[in-house]
Amino acid sequence: MGLFSFLKNVGSSVLSSKAEKNEAAAADAAEAKAYKEELLTSVVRGSGIGVEGLSLDLDGDKITVYGQTASVEDKEKVILMLGNTDGIAAIDDRISVVAPPQSQFYEVQSGDSLSKIAKEFYGDPMKYQAIFEANTPMLKDPNAIYPGQKLRIPNLG
């Protein structure tokens, strides 16, 4: 999270070209503000970047953006997309990143093998090597696991 500064009078003219026409017809500043927020929201949604719970609060030339993305890359793209809009000078980033867990723990059961565990977690028994590598140097041999042993199961995404 943070505050990012941009050059106010450069970038996409989505606000100045469309919003100025609407502002003339707008009864008050609140209506114009809501229209600009709607335009910027549609720009983000139209980009194909998934932002859950997206909401914007426009205060003059500063936007506070809220929501959740699946990656830091998506978050940064949203910030740049909004900040590189003509009329926007600052982005107050309130976007959180919901990353999948990097791994999980599994307790070995009687009759388990790394292949069986790989099939359960990944749908492919041949991915047992990923589990083995995630647990070295504790494991010396992929065939030497025992019931009750805890293993780290990496998320292969």
Backbone bond lengths (Angstrom), bond angles and torsions (degrees), N, CA, C in turn:
res aa  C-N    CA-C-N  psi(-1)  N-CA   C-N-CA  omega(-1)  CA-C   N-CA-C  phi
1 M - - - 1.440 - - 1.512 108.85 -
2 G 1.291 114.77 151.92 1.440 118.12 178.30 1.504 111.47 168.98
3 L 1.308 114.31 -178.78 1.450 121.46 179.33 1.519 107.85 -109.44
4 F 1.321 116.62 125.92 1.453 122.55 -178.57 1.520 108.46 -114.13
5 S 1.328 117.31 133.37 1.460 122.21 179.73 1.514 110.90 -100.19
6 F 1.325 116.33 143.24 1.457 123.13 178.70 1.516 109.04 -135.05
7 L 1.330 116.87 164.91 1.458 121.11 173.59 1.522 107.90 -77.39
8 K 1.294 116.58 122.77 1.460 122.02 -170.97 1.523 113.56 -66.65
9 N 1.312 118.82 -35.34 1.460 120.62 -171.21 1.511 114.77 -105.31
10 V 1.319 116.59 27.93 1.466 120.40 174.73 1.521 108.86 -132.62
11 G 1.296 115.77 163.04 1.457 120.47 176.67 1.508 112.08 106.86
12 S 1.310 114.47 -165.83 1.457 122.44 -178.77 1.526 109.72 -57.90
13 S 1.306 115.80 140.12 1.459 119.89 -177.72 1.520 112.18 -101.65
14 V 1.335 116.91 26.72 1.460 120.02 -178.27 1.521 111.84 -58.04
15 L 1.319 117.97 -35.58 1.459 119.86 179.66 1.515 112.03 -76.80
16 S 1.318 117.07 -46.45 1.456 118.92 -174.08 1.520 111.89 -71.75
17 S 1.311 118.34 -39.11 1.463 119.08 -175.94 1.527 112.05 -75.39
18 K 1.322 118.35 -43.80 1.458 120.78 -176.56 1.523 112.21 -89.54
19 A 1.307 116.95 -41.49 1.451 120.34 -173.41 1.526 112.02 -72.46
20 E 1.321 118.41 -34.29 1.464 119.84 -178.96 1.519 110.52 -62.91
21 K 1.330 117.32 -37.91 1.461 120.72 178.17 1.518 109.67 -63.90
22 N 1.307 116.56 -41.54 1.456 120.98 -179.28 1.522 111.36 -71.91
23 E 1.339 117.87 -33.56 1.462 121.09 -178.43 1.518 111.26 -61.53
24 A 1.326 116.44 -36.30 1.454 119.24 179.81 1.525 110.57 -62.43
25 A 1.318 116.57 -34.93 1.455 120.96 -179.96 1.528 112.52 -88.04
26 A 1.317 116.83 -14.33 1.470 120.52 -176.31 1.519 110.91 -68.99
27 A 1.318 115.91 138.31 1.459 120.62 -179.05 1.510 111.74 -73.18
28 D 1.348 117.97 -31.49 1.454 119.27 -179.14 1.523 110.51 -152.22
29 A 1.319 115.84 171.92 1.462 121.93 -177.04 1.524 112.09 -64.94
30 A 1.315 117.84 -32.73 1.470 120.76 179.93 1.520 110.91 -64.16
31 E 1.310 116.40 -38.72 1.462 120.74 178.48 1.530 110.28 -66.86
32 A 1.325 116.89 -41.06 1.469 121.20 178.15 1.524 110.73 -65.23
33 K 1.330 117.33 -40.95 1.466 122.43 178.05 1.521 110.07 -61.33
34 A 1.325 116.54 -46.73 1.466 121.14 179.84 1.529 110.59 -61.59
35 Y 1.310 117.01 -38.29 1.462 120.74 179.30 1.531 110.73 -65.86
36 K 1.320 116.83 -42.90 1.474 120.52 178.43 1.528 110.58 -63.39
37 E 1.325 116.68 -43.53 1.468 120.09 177.83 1.525 110.66 -60.67
38 E 1.315 116.30 -40.43 1.469 121.07 178.24 1.530 111.09 -64.06
39 L 1.321 116.77 -41.01 1.472 120.81 177.91 1.527 111.03 -62.38
40 L 1.324 116.08 -47.53 1.465 119.89 -178.87 1.529 111.38 -66.10
41 T 1.317 116.91 -37.42 1.462 120.51 176.72 1.522 110.22 -62.82
42 S 1.327 116.88 -41.76 1.470 119.91 179.89 1.528 111.47 -67.55
43 V 1.323 117.64 -30.28 1.468 120.64 176.19 1.530 109.75 -64.57
44 V 1.327 116.82 -45.38 1.466 120.67 179.77 1.525 110.31 -65.83
45 R 1.320 117.25 -47.54 1.469 120.12 -179.58 1.519 111.54 -63.62
46 G 1.313 117.15 -36.74 1.462 121.59 179.53 1.516 113.83 -70.53
47 S 1.322 116.98 -15.19 1.464 120.91 -179.15 1.520 112.16 -75.18
48 G 1.333 116.76 -18.57 1.453 120.06 -177.64 1.524 113.56 87.78
49 I 1.315 117.61 -1.14 1.462 121.32 177.34 1.522 107.62 -81.13
50 G 1.314 116.21 126.03 1.458 120.15 -178.43 1.513 112.20 -78.18
51 V 1.326 115.62 115.75 1.464 121.14 175.04 1.525 106.58 -126.90
52 E 1.315 115.80 107.77 1.452 120.48 -179.54 1.523 109.16 -78.81
53 G 1.324 116.26 135.62 1.461 120.78 178.19 1.515 113.32 68.19
54 L 1.322 117.08 30.46 1.470 121.62 -178.18 1.517 111.17 -61.94
55 S 1.324 116.02 127.65 1.460 121.05 170.67 1.519 108.42 -148.33
56 L 1.316 114.40 147.14 1.465 121.79 -178.24 1.513 109.38 -124.44
57 D 1.326 115.40 145.68 1.448 121.02 174.02 1.524 106.76 -128.76
58 L 1.308 116.04 109.42 1.460 122.36 -178.40 1.520 109.06 -92.21
59 D 1.339 115.50 126.29 1.463 121.95 178.45 1.517 107.01 -130.21
60 G 1.319 116.09 91.65 1.462 120.57 -176.09 1.518 110.10 68.36
61 D 1.345 115.52 -115.42 1.470 119.57 -179.49 1.536 111.71 -104.57
62 K 1.329 117.22 15.84 1.467 122.25 -179.73 1.529 109.50 -118.48
63 I 1.344 115.84 135.39 1.460 121.42 177.14 1.523 108.09 -114.39
64 T 1.328 116.14 132.24 1.453 120.87 168.05 1.520 105.28 -102.49
65 V 1.339 115.60 124.28 1.461 120.66 -176.10 1.521 109.34 -115.35
66 Y 1.346 115.36 131.43 1.461 123.35 -178.62 1.525 109.03 -119.97
67 G 1.318 115.88 152.41 1.455 121.08 175.27 1.515 110.69 149.43
68 Q 1.332 114.84 -173.07 1.456 121.72 178.78 1.521 109.16 -133.55
69 T 1.327 115.49 136.18 1.456 120.99 174.90 1.523 109.20 -119.20
70 A 1.323 114.91 165.16 1.463 120.43 -179.15 1.520 112.08 -85.40
71 S 1.342 117.41 -14.72 1.463 119.27 -178.30 1.523 110.64 -149.72
72 V 1.317 114.70 158.73 1.467 120.78 175.80 1.526 109.51 -64.43
73 E 1.322 116.22 -35.62 1.468 120.85 178.85 1.534 110.92 -58.69
74 D 1.341 117.47 -45.86 1.466 120.86 178.88 1.527 110.75 -63.62
75 K 1.323 116.73 -41.70 1.465 121.34 178.68 1.527 110.39 -58.87
76 E 1.330 116.57 -47.45 1.464 120.70 -178.81 1.524 111.70 -64.65
77 K 1.328 117.20 -36.79 1.468 120.73 178.14 1.524 110.95 -63.85
78 V 1.328 116.91 -41.08 1.463 120.83 178.62 1.526 110.32 -63.43
79 I 1.324 117.06 -44.54 1.469 121.15 178.97 1.526 110.56 -59.96
80 L 1.328 116.13 -45.87 1.460 119.67 -179.54 1.527 112.01 -67.88
81 M 1.319 116.84 -38.32 1.459 120.79 179.34 1.530 110.76 -61.15
82 L 1.325 116.26 -46.22 1.459 120.48 -179.34 1.523 111.71 -72.94
83 G 1.336 116.62 -41.34 1.463 120.37 -177.58 1.507 113.90 -68.43
84 N 1.320 116.65 -28.41 1.464 120.63 178.89 1.519 111.33 -91.41
85 T 1.315 115.01 39.43 1.460 122.48 175.89 1.520 107.85 -112.11
86 D 1.314 116.45 131.00 1.466 121.93 179.84 1.531 109.26 -55.97
87 G 1.322 116.66 128.19 1.463 121.68 179.72 1.515 113.70 100.63
88 I 1.325 117.21 -8.30 1.458 121.18 179.75 1.527 108.63 -106.39
89 A 1.335 116.41 125.20 1.462 121.56 -178.30 1.525 112.82 -107.36
90 A 1.335 117.85 -21.22 1.464 119.69 -176.87 1.525 110.45 -152.03
91 I 1.329 114.05 146.96 1.463 121.70 175.10 1.527 107.12 -120.72
92 D 1.326 116.56 123.82 1.456 121.16 172.41 1.522 105.51 -96.75
93 D 1.322 115.41 105.41 1.456 122.89 -173.36 1.520 110.75 -81.57
94 R 1.314 116.21 115.23 1.463 122.30 175.34 1.536 109.62 -121.95
95 I 1.337 115.58 25.08 1.463 121.10 -179.46 1.524 108.91 -84.16
96 S 1.314 116.19 131.25 1.460 120.04 175.16 1.523 108.95 -102.66
97 V 1.310 115.27 152.16 1.460 121.33 -179.76 1.526 107.77 -107.25
98 V 1.306 114.97 123.33 1.456 120.95 178.60 1.520 107.24 -103.53
99 A 1.310 114.85 92.97 1.463 120.32 -178.45 1.520 109.50 -91.61
100 P 1.322 116.35 142.82 1.459 117.61 176.07 1.526 109.14 -65.62
101 P 1.335 116.80 151.61 1.462 118.45 179.12 1.522 110.58 -59.94
102 Q 1.312 115.47 144.09 1.460 120.46 -178.69 1.518 112.25 -71.12
103 S 1.338 116.87 -27.85 1.453 120.52 179.55 1.517 108.92 -164.50
104 Q 1.322 114.68 172.69 1.456 120.72 174.18 1.520 108.21 -143.03
105 F 1.306 115.09 164.86 1.461 119.31 -179.87 1.519 109.77 -100.46
106 Y 1.317 114.87 149.24 1.460 121.99 179.33 1.516 108.46 -137.77
107 E 1.328 115.97 135.92 1.458 120.65 176.35 1.522 108.61 -96.22
108 V 1.322 115.97 122.63 1.462 122.24 -178.36 1.526 109.27 -63.82
109 Q 1.335 115.63 132.51 1.456 123.14 178.03 1.530 109.12 -104.02
110 S 1.318 115.95 160.38 1.458 120.98 176.47 1.536 109.08 -58.36
111 G 1.322 116.56 132.14 1.466 121.66 -179.45 1.517 113.79 90.77
112 D 1.332 118.06 -4.97 1.474 121.06 179.55 1.516 111.45 -74.59
113 S 1.322 113.89 150.92 1.460 122.45 168.67 1.526 105.14 -136.45
114 L 1.320 116.89 164.85 1.464 118.53 178.08 1.523 110.63 -62.02
115 S 1.323 117.69 -35.55 1.467 121.34 177.68 1.527 111.12 -63.51
116 K 1.313 116.30 -43.65 1.474 120.81 179.61 1.537 110.15 -63.93
117 I 1.324 116.01 -42.43 1.468 120.73 178.86 1.527 110.05 -65.34
118 A 1.338 116.77 -41.80 1.472 121.02 178.65 1.529 110.66 -61.96
119 K 1.325 116.78 -40.56 1.472 120.16 178.36 1.530 109.80 -63.52
120 E 1.335 117.27 -41.10 1.460 121.28 -179.85 1.528 111.76 -64.28
121 F 1.340 117.38 -43.97 1.463 120.70 -175.31 1.526 113.98 -87.34
122 Y 1.319 117.56 -34.45 1.464 120.81 -173.58 1.523 113.76 -114.30
123 G 1.336 116.62 -11.53 1.455 119.28 -177.18 1.516 113.23 79.14
124 D 1.328 117.25 7.20 1.463 122.20 -177.34 1.530 109.08 -143.07
125 P 1.317 117.57 111.39 1.470 119.69 -178.45 1.526 113.28 -65.60
126 M 1.324 117.24 -20.75 1.468 120.38 -179.16 1.529 112.43 -74.13
127 K 1.302 118.14 -7.82 1.470 121.29 178.28 1.528 111.73 -87.98
128 Y 1.323 116.28 14.84 1.462 120.59 178.77 1.524 111.61 -58.42
129 Q 1.325 116.49 -29.29 1.468 121.25 -178.01 1.530 111.32 -60.34
130 A 1.336 117.71 -34.70 1.471 121.07 179.19 1.534 110.38 -63.78
131 I 1.328 116.03 -38.90 1.472 120.10 177.86 1.531 109.69 -69.10
132 F 1.318 115.99 -42.40 1.463 120.13 179.14 1.533 110.71 -59.60
133 E 1.336 116.71 -48.41 1.467 120.85 -178.82 1.530 111.72 -64.19
134 A 1.325 117.18 -34.24 1.464 120.96 179.78 1.526 111.91 -70.64
135 N 1.322 117.04 -14.88 1.458 120.96 -176.92 1.528 113.71 -116.59
136 T 1.326 117.54 10.85 1.458 119.61 173.54 1.523 107.01 -85.46
137 P 1.274 120.51 145.75 1.453 130.14 8.98 1.531 114.33 -87.56
138 M 1.348 118.15 2.41 1.461 119.20 179.42 1.535 110.41 -58.49
139 L 1.321 116.72 -44.13 1.467 120.53 176.91 1.519 108.92 -93.54
140 K 1.298 115.65 131.42 1.471 121.29 177.91 1.526 111.10 -102.19
141 D 1.346 115.90 -23.57 1.456 122.22 -175.65 1.527 107.83 -141.71
142 P 1.343 118.71 128.64 1.461 120.04 -178.96 1.537 113.37 -62.65
143 N 1.324 117.46 -16.28 1.466 120.94 -179.72 1.524 112.40 -95.49
144 A 1.328 117.73 0.69 1.466 121.14 -175.50 1.526 110.62 -112.45
145 I 1.350 115.73 74.96 1.464 120.88 172.39 1.525 106.81 -121.37
146 Y 1.329 117.01 160.00 1.458 119.66 -176.30 1.529 110.57 -139.23
147 P 1.334 117.34 151.49 1.465 121.06 179.06 1.528 111.75 -56.83
148 G 1.328 114.64 138.44 1.461 120.84 -179.17 1.520 113.04 92.83
149 Q 1.318 116.80 -16.70 1.466 120.92 179.11 1.528 108.97 -70.37
150 K 1.313 116.57 140.22 1.471 122.06 177.30 1.521 108.27 -96.42
151 L 1.329 115.05 134.10 1.471 120.99 178.35 1.523 109.31 -123.10
152 R 1.300 114.72 150.96 1.461 122.57 174.25 1.525 106.76 -91.84
153 I 1.331 117.13 124.07 1.457 122.44 179.14 1.538 106.89 -108.57
154 P 1.339 117.57 107.29 1.462 119.86 -177.19 1.541 111.93 -72.24
155 N 1.321 115.64 148.71 1.459 120.83 174.76 1.523 107.47 -82.81
156 L 1.320 116.96 117.14 1.463 120.74 -178.55 1.517 111.52 -88.46
157 G 1.337 117.00 -1.29 1.451 123.41 174.86 1.453 112.66 53.76
